[in-house]
């Protein structure tokens, strides 16, 4: 890239960042009401006179503030703008974009509401007074971007005077993530905290906090050598000293970083660019650990360090190098755990629990969601993957629950949790939107160890689902695919499962059962135009047909296919091989998990123009499956026609389907035909058809045309943020399910749980 091209790229990046902050509306935050305010009744409850009742209760019992207001989930990010990122003392107003960004991260990663508060006050004692006065409003305080040593003073005063957690993230958040990364770096290098020599540059708040944390993890104080812009911090030095630096003063005649780096096991840099030279790295111990965390330019470029120490384990503060030490791995989750147990402080034990949780998660298999967010990166634990990625959704349950447990064990929790496992489940449900609704399905699946065959076994999503199945269920995955391809993709994805060791495979290119399979397929299809040669070809090339034959031969209990290709193409082979007079497709049902609750939609894929009999069967199947998800079905038959106002078209077939159901002994509520808005709005429906037989909003929508059902499903998914579980193939006795190409690894895991339910529980 030429110098001119680099300047253009830099300007484009700058413009994109400014546009992000300005459009479509200025800033990154807005305030949204959590309760309706649509009429006089709502107003009377939200404000006068109803609001007085909540005030009275809080006056009697102050802890009820978390019950009747947002305080228990509200954090203040407070700064005076005296040490903002690498920009320095830019003032409170200029710091606001950073604080807004911090608030966004709280919400995105932990569901915590946050106000950014920029205070134009340089005096640390006065700033602390202001923060302390905010205690009635907030459940916790996050101090941010306050210069050292003022930050130490502010935090100490606030901690002493306030009864809620106060956490200076620049100090302790950085220290926690450094602690987690160091824990795993030592694990990889086979060294121990108590044995290593550490050389650190940067005597600011973050640097001092990191060193204090490393001492808590086992590093010996005499093995810590702290340097700053003036050189080594040594006993007797007076220049630019404070009590925090003095605690690490060495009794030594050495004076420079180059002098003290000899034999160091770990370099910890929180200073500035190019402080650590390649010749210094060459003097470090074998397999040195180099945390060059200055941002945006590290103390040494990783490539330069590796030239002289190819075995170095390196972390930086940048996202374009491996092992980014990013505070977002810590602060949302430590606050989440602290708030949820009503902690009065964030103590050492809670911070150490946070470190242990982060470090342990990195050593586990990478989640599918993190892999999707960081496509192309190698996310396998080792020298280049010491800590999890911020978008790993498991951080919430693992870290927050560890923090909550530590708070309870150390006696700082005012609202201890009765059931820590249930708390973890709730955290998972807040991240994995399907977790809560899928729980009864997973519990039912756990009653039997069913064999699930995946037709597209080489797909990375399938491999990740197989890993999760083995970790979270009693099911046995069987994958169709080439062993060498599956093995290579497992390794590339950082999965610790392997073919034939952890799961069985069927190799279409060379499997000893090949003759049995093609002969079985030929026997089924011989009078439908399939010759032996065609049967042989199908069993070499068509993984859906192979999987269906396995289920037919009782070598598997259920087939999952469809991660690529057209739905009806897969359905054709499933029906050919597994269809019987008693088991035929009745429709495809999609469970859409929306912000305000679940909604089931059918038939999305099987019948383009279903007959009244097919619609009726689809409704019966949808009601049965709704109950599997713990949903009591309220079925609406949806059409352009509304309660008989159009004589022909889908409305006519829907009315006929309802007539069929009327003659049956059904155990679910249904009504129709109607527009979708009438189905979802009971007040509107009551005006159109007073005294109808359906009460409340419908939660199952049955359409008389696949285009309408499919369009509704896709609009809910793409525009309403709906998460799909399905499609569930109804009518086949749980012997096969066909997903769609957009399915995620989590979606495949959910479908495996659906497929894993024993037929006796299926109905």
Number of C-alpha atoms within 10 A of each C-alpha: 7 7 8 9 10 11 12 12 13 12 12 12 12 12 12 12 11 12 13 14 15 12 10 8 11 12 14 16 14 8 8 6 6 7 8 9 13 8 8 9 10 13 15 13 15 16 10 10 10 14 14 13 13 16 16 11 15 17 12 9 10 13 16 16 20 17 13 15 14 16 20 23 19 21 25 25 23 24 31 28 28 23 21 22 17 13 10 14 17 14 19 22 14 14 26 20 14 17 26 19 15 22 22 20 18 23 13 14 21 24 19 21 19 25 19 22 19 20 17 14 17 17 12 20 16 12 22 21 14 15 23 21 12 14 18 11 15 20 27 30 27 21 23 27 27 24 21 18 15 18 24 16 15 23 21 13 18 25 19 11 14 18 15 22 23 28 24 24 22 24 25 25 26 27 27 29 26 27 27 29 26 26 23 25 27 20 15 15 18 9 15 14 18 14 12 19 22 26 25 26 27 20 27 19 26 21 25 24 22 23 25 19 23 24 17 15 18 13 20 16 18 12 17 21 23 28 24 20 15 12 17 26 29 21 14 11 13 10 8 11 13 12 9 17 20 17 15 23 22 20 11 11 10 14 14 15 23 16 13 22 23 16 18 23 21 27 23 25 28 28 25 20 17 14 18 22 15 18 12 19 27 18 18 23 18 14 17 25 25 28 27 31 26 24 16 14 17 23 25 23 18 20 12 14 23 16 13 15 20 12 15 22 27 28 29 28 21 18 12 8 13 21 22 26 28 22 20 19 27 27 27 25 27 25 28 25 29 32 28 21 21 26 26 21 21 24 18 15 17 26 25 20 23 32 27 20 22 29 23 18 22 23 16 14 18 23 25 22 17 17 21 15 13 14 10 10 13 16 25 21 20 16 21 17 23 32 31 30 26 17 18 22 21 21 27 26 25 21 30 31 28 26 32 30 21 24 28 19 13 12 11 21 23 16 14 18 16 8 8 14 12 11 18 18 17 15 25 20 17 17 20 16 16 22 19 17 19 20 18 16 24 22 13 18 22 18 15 15 15 22 21 27 31 30 25 22 26 21 20 20 22 26 27 26 25 28 24 18 20 15 10 13 20 18 23 21 24 24 27 22 21 17 22 12 13 22 17 13 17 21 15 15 22 19 22 14 19 18 18 11 7 15 15 16 20 26 19 20 12 11 12 10 11 18 13 13 23 23 16 18 26 22 14 15 16 15 9 9 9 16 15 16 10 15 21 18 12 20 24 19 12 16 23 27 27 27 32 29 25 20 22 18 13 11 15 20 23 27 27 23 28 22 22 14 12 13 17 15 11 20 20 13 18 27 17 16 20 19 18 11 5 9 15 17 22 24 26 27 30 25 26 25 21 17 11 6 10 19 22 27 24 32 35 26 21 20 21 14 16 22 17 21 18 20 30 23 20 26 30 20 21 29 23 19 23 21 13 21 18 14 17 16 23 21 25 27 29 28 26 17 19 18 18 14 12 13 11 10 13 22 26 18 25 29 21 17 24 21 14 15 19 11 8 9 7 11 10 14 15 25 19 25 29 23 17 19 13 22 27 18 13 17 15 13 21 15 10 14 15 10 10 13 10 19 16 13 17 24 21 29 26 29 31 31 25 21 16 19 24 19 12 17 24 16 12 18 16 10 8 13 14 21 22 25 24 22 24 26 26 26 20 21 20 21 24 26 24 24 26 15 13 11 20 21 23 21 21 26 23 23 23 30 26 25 29 28 24 19 13 7 10 14 11
